[in-house]
Amino acid sequence: MSNDTDLLLRRILTDVLGLKPGQAESFEAGTGLFGHLPELDSMAVAGLLTEMEDRLDIVIDDDEIEGEMLETYGGLLTFAEGKRAKA
C-alpha cells in the first residue's frame, strides 16, 4: 500500500504543480516542498490537497493541515499514508 501511495503522490505533485517529467521521481524523504519548489505556493496547496483527496480517496480536515506536512516530501507522504490507513 505505501508504494502505491508513494507512486500516486508523485503523480499528483507532477500533475498539480506542472513539474518536469521525472522530477518528482527523484524526490526523497528530505526533499523540500513548500518554500523550496517555486511551483508549490499557497495557491497551489489548495489544489494539491483537493487532488490528494480525490485520487487517494481520503478526507483532509482543515485542522489537519500543518506547515510541517508540506515542508518535505517525506512529511507529505507520511501524512497521506496515515490518512489512507484510517480510510
Secondary structure, 3 states (H helix, E strand, C coil): CHHHHHHHHHHHHHHHHCCCCCCHHHCCCCCECCCCCCCCCHHHHHHHHHHHHHHHCCCCCHHHCCHHHHHEHHHHHHHHHHHHHHC
